């Protein structure tokens, strides 16, 4: 007989130091060895915007995709702290054949996607994967 014992500890706060968009942005920028000015240049934003994001003066991370690309981090991690920080090679949309833009769905605003709950995004991802598989099988 095999017995599995699991201990689950609930914390009333996060146990990491990158709990907010501001701290994740600053952490990733420092990890990449970039100044605010260098990140601003790489992302096409102003240095003031970077500073405002890092001090939480600017709350809505509408430029999360531009910042994530410039820092080479996963947008979901940067925006919400979910998933791995590092971008997995297969997720570089720009590296895929026939891709001309980083966002592959021009008719859908990325902000609308990120406004969905995690459960809604998971449902959408599974639905899209099923549709792609069906289309591939028709070839």
ZADREN-705909 format. One record per residue: residue in three letters; x, z, y of N, C-alpha, C in turn. Coordinates in nm, 4 decimals, decimal comma. Layout:
+---------+----------+----------+----------+----------+----------+----------+----------+----------+----------+
| residuo |      n_x |      n_z |      n_y |     ca_x |     ca_z |     ca_y |      c_x |      c_z |      c_y |
+---------+----------+----------+----------+----------+----------+----------+----------+----------+----------+
|     ALA |        X |        Z |        Y |        X |        Z |        Y |        X |        Z |        Y |
...
+---------+----------+----------+----------+----------+----------+----------+----------+----------+----------+
//
This chain:
+---------+----------+----------+----------+----------+----------+----------+----------+----------+----------+
| residuo |      n_x |      n_z |      n_y |     ca_x |     ca_z |     ca_y |      c_x |      c_z |      c_y |
+---------+----------+----------+----------+----------+----------+----------+----------+----------+----------+
|     UNK |   0,0833 |   0,0000 |  -0,1185 |   0,0000 |   0,0000 |   0,0000 |   0,0876 |   0,0000 |   0,1247 |
|     UNK |   0,0551 |  -0,0876 |   0,2182 |   0,1291 |  -0,0976 |   0,3437 |   0,0435 |  -0,0395 |   0,4555 |
|     UNK |   0,1029 |   0,0492 |   0,5317 |   0,0318 |   0,1099 |   0,6436 |   0,0984 |   0,0659 |   0,7734 |
|     UNK |   0,0190 |   0,0176 |   0,8655 |   0,0710 |  -0,0244 |   0,9951 |   0,0277 |   0,0782 |   1,0983 |
|     UNK |   0,1244 |   0,1300 |   1,1691 |   0,0959 |   0,2280 |   1,2730 |   0,1339 |   0,1673 |   1,4073 |
|     UNK |   0,0422 |   0,1725 |   1,5001 |   0,0666 |   0,1179 |   1,6329 |   0,0418 |   0,2262 |   1,7365 |
|     UNK |   0,1368 |   0,2438 |   1,8241 |   0,1195 |   0,3366 |   1,9352 |   0,0947 |   0,2566 |   2,0614 |
|     UNK |  -0,0132 |   0,2871 |   2,1278 |  -0,0457 |   0,2195 |   2,2523 |  -0,0455 |   0,3248 |   2,3622 |
|     UNK |   0,0308 |   0,2985 |   2,4641 |   0,0398 |   0,3916 |   2,5762 |  -0,0210 |   0,3246 |   2,6971 |
|     UNK |  -0,1131 |   0,3899 |   2,7607 |  -0,1764 |   0,3357 |   2,8813 |  -0,1102 |   0,3968 |   3,0035 |
|     UNK |  -0,0674 |   0,3127 |   3,0948 |  -0,0093 |   0,3589 |   3,2197 |  -0,1082 |   0,3324 |   3,3317 |
|     UNK |  -0,1139 |   0,4224 |   3,4267 |  -0,2027 |   0,4018 |   3,5400 |  -0,1387 |   0,3131 |   3,6462 |
|     UNK |  -0,0177 |   0,2677 |   3,6203 |   0,0520 |   0,1770 |   3,7111 |   0,1398 |   0,0854 |   3,6278 |
|     UNK |   0,1848 |  -0,0206 |   3,6894 |   0,2726 |  -0,1133 |   3,6194 |   0,4072 |  -0,0466 |   3,5956 |
|     UNK |   0,4752 |  -0,0852 |   3,4889 |   0,6050 |  -0,0254 |   3,4596 |   0,7203 |  -0,1176 |   3,4984 |
|     UNK |   0,6928 |  -0,2210 |   3,5751 |   0,7989 |  -0,3082 |   3,6241 |   0,8083 |  -0,2949 |   3,7746 |
|     UNK |   0,9166 |  -0,3467 |   3,8296 |   0,9355 |  -0,3385 |   3,9735 |   0,8936 |  -0,4675 |   4,0442 |
|     UNK |   0,8403 |  -0,5638 |   3,9724 |   0,7948 |  -0,6895 |   4,0327 |   0,6433 |  -0,6995 |   4,0195 |
|     UNK |   0,5757 |  -0,6069 |   4,0846 |   0,4316 |  -0,5930 |   4,0683 |   0,3494 |  -0,6781 |   4,1634 |
|     UNK |   0,4092 |  -0,7283 |   4,2672 |   0,3345 |  -0,8062 |   4,3655 |   0,3981 |  -0,9430 |   4,3818 |
|     UNK |   0,3214 |  -1,0336 |   4,4410 |   0,3763 |  -1,1661 |   4,4707 |   0,5021 |  -1,1528 |   4,5552 |
|     UNK |   0,4983 |  -1,0636 |   4,6543 |   0,6124 |  -1,0455 |   4,7446 |   0,7376 |  -1,0027 |   4,6688 |
|     UNK |   0,7247 |  -0,9054 |   4,5791 |   0,8425 |  -0,8586 |   4,5070 |   0,8905 |  -0,9605 |   4,4042 |
|     UNK |   0,7975 |  -1,0351 |   4,3432 |   0,8395 |  -1,1402 |   4,2493 |   0,9130 |  -1,2518 |   4,3226 |
|     UNK |   0,8634 |  -1,2889 |   4,4393 |   0,9284 |  -1,3937 |   4,5179 |   1,0694 |  -1,3513 |   4,5586 |
|     UNK |   1,0823 |  -1,2298 |   4,6109 |   1,2135 |  -1,1789 |   4,6532 |   1,3081 |  -1,1687 |   4,5337 |
|     UNK |   1,2569 |  -1,1182 |   4,4208 |   1,3378 |  -1,1041 |   4,3001 |   1,3895 |  -1,2403 |   4,2539 |
|     UNK |   1,3008 |  -1,3391 |   4,2443 |   1,3410 |  -1,4721 |   4,1976 |   1,4391 |  -1,5367 |   4,2945 |
|     UNK |   1,4152 |  -1,5205 |   4,4241 |   1,5063 |  -1,5787 |   4,5245 |   1,6452 |  -1,5175 |   4,5114 |
|     UNK |   1,6515 |  -1,3849 |   4,4999 |   1,7811 |  -1,3180 |   4,4855 |   1,8483 |  -1,3541 |   4,3538 |
|     UNK |   1,7695 |  -1,3645 |   4,2475 |   1,8235 |  -1,4020 |   4,1171 |   1,8872 |  -1,5409 |   4,1219 |
|     UNK |   1,8269 |  -1,6310 |   4,1972 |   1,8800 |  -1,7672 |   4,2104 |   1,9914 |  -1,7761 |   4,3145 |
|     UNK |   2,0192 |  -1,6655 |   4,3834 |   2,1279 |  -1,6628 |   4,4809 |   2,0966 |  -1,7399 |   4,6084 |
|     UNK |   1,9690 |  -1,7431 |   4,6461 |   1,9275 |  -1,8180 |   4,7648 |   1,8959 |  -1,7238 |   4,8797 |
|     UNK |   1,9257 |  -1,7687 |   5,0001 |   1,8811 |  -1,6974 |   5,1193 |   1,7389 |  -1,7429 |   5,1489 |
|     UNK |   1,6721 |  -1,6725 |   5,2389 |   1,5385 |  -1,7161 |   5,2792 |   1,5454 |  -1,8559 |   5,3401 |
|     UNK |   1,6499 |  -1,8819 |   5,4173 |   1,6654 |  -2,0128 |   5,4809 |   1,6826 |  -2,1226 |   5,3763 |
|     UNK |   1,7617 |  -2,0970 |   5,2731 |   1,7839 |  -2,1958 |   5,1676 |   1,6562 |  -2,2210 |   5,0878 |
|     UNK |   1,5806 |  -2,1143 |   5,0583 |   1,4542 |  -2,1313 |   4,9874 |   1,3544 |  -2,2077 |   5,0737 |
|     UNK |   1,3541 |  -2,1787 |   5,2023 |   1,2647 |  -2,2508 |   5,2941 |   1,2956 |  -2,3996 |   5,2913 |
|     UNK |   1,4216 |  -2,4332 |   5,2987 |   1,4623 |  -2,5743 |   5,2965 |   1,4241 |  -2,6395 |   5,1640 |
|     UNK |   1,4467 |  -2,5701 |   5,0532 |   1,4181 |  -2,6258 |   4,9205 |   1,2688 |  -2,6429 |   4,8951 |
|     UNK |   1,1865 |  -2,5575 |   4,9548 |   1,0425 |  -2,5627 |   4,9303 |   0,9650 |  -2,6366 |   5,0384 |
|     UNK |   1,0321 |  -2,6691 |   5,1485 |   0,9638 |  -2,7379 |   5,2578 |   0,8815 |  -2,6447 |   5,3456 |
|     UNK |   0,9066 |  -2,5170 |   5,3359 |   0,8375 |  -2,4183 |   5,4188 |   0,9320 |  -2,3690 |   5,5277 |
|     UNK |   0,8799 |  -2,2899 |   5,6177 |   0,9648 |  -2,2322 |   5,7212 |   1,0261 |  -2,1021 |   5,6701 |
|     UNK |   1,1378 |  -2,0639 |   5,7311 |   1,1997 |  -1,9372 |   5,6944 |   1,1051 |  -1,8216 |   5,7285 |
|     UNK |   1,0305 |  -1,8357 |   5,8359 |   0,9328 |  -1,7334 |   5,8733 |   0,8259 |  -1,7154 |   5,7670 |
|     UNK |   0,7816 |  -1,8257 |   5,7076 |   0,6802 |  -1,8175 |   5,6008 |   0,7363 |  -1,7418 |   5,4805 |
|     UNK |   0,8611 |  -1,7717 |   5,4441 |   0,9245 |  -1,7017 |   5,3318 |   0,9323 |  -1,5525 |   5,3627 |
|     UNK |   0,9765 |  -1,5194 |   5,4821 |   0,9863 |  -1,3796 |   5,5230 |   0,8515 |  -1,3101 |   5,5201 |
|     UNK |   0,7483 |  -1,3791 |   5,5684 |   0,6137 |  -1,3215 |   5,5682 |   0,5622 |  -1,2988 |   5,4259 |
|     UNK |   0,5894 |  -1,3938 |   5,3351 |   0,5499 |  -1,3747 |   5,1958 |   0,6221 |  -1,2532 |   5,1358 |
|     UNK |   0,7508 |  -1,2412 |   5,1647 |   0,8295 |  -1,1331 |   5,1045 |   0,7960 |  -0,9954 |   5,1606 |
|     UNK |   0,7408 |  -0,9894 |   5,2795 |   0,7026 |  -0,8596 |   5,3364 |   0,5540 |  -0,8322 |   5,3200 |
|     UNK |   0,4852 |  -0,9195 |   5,2494 |   0,3403 |  -0,9065 |   5,2267 |   0,2587 |  -0,9237 |   5,3541 |
|     UNK |   0,3197 |  -0,9808 |   5,4585 |   0,2442 |  -1,0095 |   5,5807 |   0,1516 |  -1,1282 |   5,5589 |
|     UNK |   0,1925 |  -1,2148 |   5,4700 |   0,1137 |  -1,3327 |   5,4353 |   0,0655 |  -1,3111 |   5,2926 |
|     UNK |  -0,0625 |  -1,2896 |   5,2743 |  -0,1153 |  -1,2480 |   5,1445 |  -0,1526 |  -1,3631 |   5,0523 |
|     UNK |  -0,2035 |  -1,4722 |   5,1042 |  -0,2519 |  -1,5817 |   5,0204 |  -0,1358 |  -1,6743 |   4,9840 |
|     UNK |  -0,0889 |  -1,6684 |   4,8588 |   0,0243 |  -1,7530 |   4,8200 |  -0,0187 |  -1,8974 |   4,7931 |
|     UNK |  -0,0672 |  -1,9650 |   4,8975 |  -0,1157 |  -2,1018 |   4,8795 |  -0,0030 |  -2,1989 |   4,8468 |
|     UNK |   0,1188 |  -2,1609 |   4,8752 |   0,2330 |  -2,2482 |   4,8500 |   0,3055 |  -2,2127 |   4,7201 |
|     UNK |   0,2348 |  -2,1474 |   4,6284 |   0,2980 |  -2,0963 |   4,5077 |   0,3635 |  -2,2067 |   4,4244 |
|     UNK |   0,3032 |  -2,3238 |   4,4159 |   0,3624 |  -2,4314 |   4,3350 |   0,4922 |  -2,4819 |   4,3966 |
|     UNK |   0,4936 |  -2,4946 |   4,5286 |   0,6163 |  -2,5387 |   4,5960 |   0,7277 |  -2,4365 |   4,5795 |
|     UNK |   0,6934 |  -2,3088 |   4,5937 |   0,7922 |  -2,2025 |   4,5786 |   0,8400 |  -2,1921 |   4,4338 |
|     UNK |   0,7490 |  -2,1996 |   4,3398 |   0,7858 |  -2,1906 |   4,1983 |   0,8785 |  -2,3052 |   4,1593 |
|     UNK |   0,8495 |  -2,4240 |   4,2087 |   0,9353 |  -2,5390 |   4,1775 |   1,0744 |  -2,5206 |   4,2378 |
|     UNK |   1,0807 |  -2,4753 |   4,3614 |   1,2099 |  -2,4554 |   4,4273 |   1,2915 |  -2,3460 |   4,3583 |
|     UNK |   1,2242 |  -2,2451 |   4,3041 |   1,2923 |  -2,1344 |   4,2366 |   1,3089 |  -2,1571 |   4,0867 |
|     UNK |   1,2490 |  -2,2621 |   4,0355 |   1,2505 |  -2,2938 |   3,8927 |   1,1968 |  -2,1767 |   3,8107 |
|     UNK |   1,0789 |  -2,1278 |   3,8541 |   1,0089 |  -2,0226 |   3,7808 |   0,8679 |  -2,0712 |   3,7509 |
|     UNK |   0,8033 |  -2,0054 |   3,6566 |   0,6671 |  -2,0420 |   3,6198 |   0,5706 |  -2,0018 |   3,7315 |
|     UNK |   0,4840 |  -2,0942 |   3,7754 |   0,3886 |  -2,0618 |   3,8823 |   0,2977 |  -1,9439 |   3,8483 |
|     UNK |   0,2544 |  -1,9321 |   3,7226 |   0,1666 |  -1,8207 |   3,6840 |   0,2388 |  -1,6878 |   3,6985 |
|     UNK |   0,3659 |  -1,6852 |   3,6627 |   0,4434 |  -1,5627 |   3,6779 |   0,4582 |  -1,5283 |   3,8257 |
|     UNK |   0,4924 |  -1,6275 |   3,9064 |   0,5118 |  -1,6012 |   4,0485 |   0,3822 |  -1,5572 |   4,1158 |
|     UNK |   0,2730 |  -1,6243 |   4,0857 |   0,1454 |  -1,5944 |   4,1516 |   0,0823 |  -1,4647 |   4,1027 |
|     UNK |   0,0842 |  -1,4434 |   3,9701 |   0,0072 |  -1,3317 |   3,9146 |   0,0879 |  -1,2360 |   3,8282 |
|     UNK |   0,2132 |  -1,2702 |   3,8002 |   0,2939 |  -1,1838 |   3,7151 |   0,2616 |  -1,1967 |   3,5681 |
|     UNK |   0,1975 |  -1,3071 |   3,5282 |   0,1620 |  -1,3263 |   3,3878 |   0,2542 |  -1,4284 |   3,3235 |
|     UNK |   0,2796 |  -1,4095 |   3,1970 |   0,3636 |  -1,5032 |   3,1233 |   0,5101 |  -1,4851 |   3,1555 |
|     UNK |   0,5932 |  -1,5709 |   3,0960 |   0,7370 |  -1,5604 |   3,1200 |   0,7745 |  -1,6097 |   3,2594 |
|     UNK |   0,8806 |  -1,5530 |   3,3129 |   0,9289 |  -1,5958 |   3,4447 |   0,9900 |  -1,7356 |   3,4368 |
|     UNK |   1,0710 |  -1,7579 |   3,3361 |   1,1424 |  -1,8847 |   3,3253 |   1,0491 |  -1,9959 |   3,2807 |
|     UNK |   1,0661 |  -2,1112 |   3,3401 |   0,9874 |  -2,2287 |   3,3044 |   1,0384 |  -2,2810 |   3,1713 |
|     UNK |   0,9459 |  -2,3069 |   3,0810 |   0,9815 |  -2,3650 |   2,9525 |   1,0021 |  -2,5157 |   2,9726 |
|     UNK |   1,1034 |  -2,5756 |   2,9131 |   1,1331 |  -2,7171 |   2,9362 |   1,0141 |  -2,8107 |   2,9177 |
|     UNK |   0,9292 |  -2,7846 |   2,8210 |   0,8155 |  -2,8729 |   2,7963 |   0,7122 |  -2,8674 |   2,9087 |
|     UNK |   0,7193 |  -2,7675 |   2,9941 |   0,6219 |  -2,7528 |   3,1005 |   0,6622 |  -2,8201 |   3,2308 |
|     UNK |   0,7757 |  -2,8881 |   3,2337 |   0,8164 |  -2,9613 |   3,3530 |   0,7370 |  -3,0913 |   3,3580 |
|     UNK |   0,6263 |  -3,0917 |   3,4291 |   0,5393 |  -3,2088 |   3,4348 |   0,6136 |  -3,3286 |   3,4934 |
|     UNK |   0,7002 |  -3,3052 |   3,5900 |   0,7726 |  -3,4152 |   3,6537 |   0,8653 |  -3,4866 |   3,5556 |
|     UNK |   0,9050 |  -3,4195 |   3,4463 |   0,9938 |  -3,4815 |   3,3484 |   0,9199 |  -3,5685 |   3,2472 |
|     UNK |   0,7881 |  -3,5583 |   3,2440 |   0,7118 |  -3,6361 |   3,1476 |   0,7069 |  -3,7825 |   3,1886 |
|     UNK |   0,6974 |  -3,8749 |   3,0940 |   0,6913 |  -4,0160 |   3,1288 |   0,5675 |  -4,0474 |   3,2124 |
|     UNK |   0,5812 |  -4,1404 |   3,3028 |   0,4735 |  -4,1901 |   3,3885 |   0,4258 |  -4,0875 |   3,4913 |
|     UNK |   0,4975 |  -3,9774 |   3,5059 |   0,4557 |  -3,8757 |   3,6024 |   0,5169 |  -3,9049 |   3,7384 |
|     UNK |   0,4337 |  -3,9029 |   3,8428 |   0,4837 |  -3,9272 |   3,9779 |   0,4677 |  -3,8051 |   4,0660 |
|     UNK |   0,3911 |  -3,7075 |   4,0220 |   0,3680 |  -3,5876 |   4,1019 |   0,3795 |  -3,4654 |   4,0130 |
|     UNK |   0,4113 |  -3,3531 |   4,0735 |   0,4254 |  -3,2297 |   3,9972 |   0,2897 |  -3,1818 |   3,9459 |
|     UNK |   0,1822 |  -3,2101 |   4,0159 |   0,0482 |  -3,1685 |   3,9730 |  -0,0194 |  -3,2874 |   3,9077 |
|     UNK |  -0,0513 |  -3,2800 |   3,7782 |  -0,1009 |  -3,3964 |   3,7049 |  -0,2495 |  -3,4280 |   3,7225 |
|     UNK |  -0,3229 |  -3,3431 |   3,7929 |  -0,4671 |  -3,3638 |   3,8065 |  -0,5028 |  -3,3805 |   3,9541 |
|     UNK |  -0,4832 |  -3,4996 |   4,0093 |  -0,5022 |  -3,5175 |   4,1539 |  -0,6435 |  -3,4907 |   4,2035 |
|     UNK |  -0,7438 |  -3,4986 |   4,1179 |  -0,8811 |  -3,4735 |   4,1605 |  -0,9196 |  -3,3261 |   4,1608 |
|     UNK |  -0,8270 |  -3,2395 |   4,1171 |  -0,8556 |  -3,0959 |   4,1100 |  -0,7526 |  -3,0213 |   4,1947 |
|     UNK |  -0,8010 |  -2,9446 |   4,2898 |  -0,7140 |  -2,8642 |   4,3755 |  -0,6563 |  -2,7490 |   4,2928 |
|     UNK |  -0,5228 |  -2,7320 |   4,2894 |  -0,4625 |  -2,6239 |   4,2102 |  -0,5159 |  -2,4854 |   4,2477 |
|     UNK |  -0,5516 |  -2,4663 |   4,3737 |  -0,6027 |  -2,3357 |   4,4162 |  -0,7347 |  -2,3029 |   4,3459 |
|     UNK |  -0,8167 |  -2,4056 |   4,3187 |  -0,9425 |  -2,3824 |   4,2461 |  -0,9131 |  -2,3351 |   4,1041 |
|     UNK |  -0,8113 |  -2,3937 |   4,0418 |  -0,7735 |  -2,3534 |   3,9068 |  -0,7270 |  -2,2086 |   3,9047 |
|     UNK |  -0,6389 |  -2,1714 |   3,9989 |  -0,5856 |  -2,0349 |   4,0018 |  -0,6911 |  -1,9328 |   4,0433 |
|     UNK |  -0,8005 |  -1,9773 |   4,1037 |  -0,9085 |  -1,8853 |   4,1419 |  -0,9922 |  -1,8434 |   4,0215 |
|     UNK |  -0,9813 |  -1,9168 |   3,9109 |  -1,0546 |  -1,8823 |   3,7890 |  -0,9943 |  -1,7575 |   3,7240 |
|     UNK |  -1,0721 |  -1,6906 |   3,6431 |  -1,0190 |  -1,5762 |   3,5691 |  -0,9254 |  -1,6270 |   3,4598 |
|     UNK |  -0,8443 |  -1,5378 |   3,4070 |  -0,7523 |  -1,5755 |   3,2992 |  -0,8302 |  -1,6280 |   3,1786 |
|     UNK |  -0,9436 |  -1,5670 |   3,1494 |  -1,0266 |  -1,6108 |   3,0362 |  -1,0824 |  -1,7514 |   3,0618 |
|     UNK |  -1,1253 |  -1,7798 |   3,1848 |  -1,1767 |  -1,9128 |   3,2178 |  -1,0651 |  -2,0168 |   3,2090 |
|     UNK |  -0,9437 |  -1,9818 |   3,2557 |  -0,8315 |  -2,0766 |   3,2472 |  -0,7940 |  -2,1040 |   3,1021 |
|     UNK |  -0,7986 |  -2,0004 |   3,0180 |  -0,7684 |  -2,0186 |   2,8755 |  -0,8713 |  -2,1106 |   2,8108 |
|     UNK |  -0,9988 |  -2,0905 |   2,8416 |  -1,1054 |  -2,1762 |   2,7900 |  -1,0824 |  -2,3203 |   2,8352 |
|     UNK |  -1,0499 |  -2,3386 |   2,9617 |  -1,0246 |  -2,4719 |   3,0163 |  -0,9056 |  -2,5377 |   2,9465 |
|     UNK |  -0,7989 |  -2,4615 |   2,9241 |  -0,6798 |  -2,5157 |   2,8579 |  -0,7115 |  -2,5602 |   2,7148 |
|     UNK |  -0,7882 |  -2,4789 |   2,6426 |  -0,8255 |  -2,5148 |   2,5055 |  -0,9152 |  -2,6378 |   2,5040 |
|     UNK |  -1,0074 |  -2,6447 |   2,5989 |  -1,0966 |  -2,7614 |   2,6078 |  -1,0177 |  -2,8879 |   2,6375 |
|     UNK |  -0,9273 |  -2,8788 |   2,7322 |  -0,8457 |  -2,9945 |   2,7687 |  -0,7563 |  -3,0375 |   2,6528 |
|     UNK |  -0,6980 |  -2,9410 |   2,5823 |  -0,6139 |  -2,9734 |   2,4669 |  -0,6948 |  -3,0464 |   2,3599 |
|     UNK |  -0,8185 |  -3,0037 |   2,3393 |  -0,9054 |  -3,0712 |   2,2426 |  -0,9390 |  -3,2131 |   2,2845 |
|     UNK |  -0,9663 |  -3,2331 |   2,4129 |  -0,9965 |  -3,3681 |   2,4623 |  -0,8754 |  -3,4592 |   2,4505 |
|     UNK |  -0,7571 |  -3,4070 |   2,4808 |  -0,6350 |  -3,4877 |   2,4699 |  -0,6112 |  -3,5259 |   2,3238 |
|     UNK |  -0,6294 |  -3,4304 |   2,2327 |  -0,6116 |  -3,4600 |   2,0908 |  -0,7089 |  -3,5672 |   2,0426 |
|     UNK |  -0,8328 |  -3,5600 |   2,0909 |  -0,9328 |  -3,6610 |   2,0522 |  -0,8938 |  -3,7981 |   2,1052 |
|     UNK |  -0,8457 |  -3,8024 |   2,2271 |  -0,8043 |  -3,9317 |   2,2860 |  -0,6827 |  -3,9884 |   2,2145 |
|     UNK |  -0,5896 |  -3,9015 |   2,1766 |  -0,4713 |  -3,9478 |   2,1039 |  -0,5068 |  -4,0011 |   1,9670 |
|     UNK |  -0,6063 |  -3,9444 |   1,9033 |  -0,6452 |  -3,9903 |   1,7693 |  -0,7171 |  -4,1237 |   1,7738 |
|     UNK |  -0,7695 |  -4,1614 |   1,8902 |  -0,8375 |  -4,2911 |   1,9055 |  -0,7409 |  -4,4074 |   1,9173 |
|     UNK |  -0,6149 |  -4,3796 |   1,9451 |  -0,5163 |  -4,4867 |   1,9660 |  -0,4906 |  -4,5647 |   1,8414 |
+---------+----------+----------+----------+----------+----------+----------+----------+----------+----------+
//
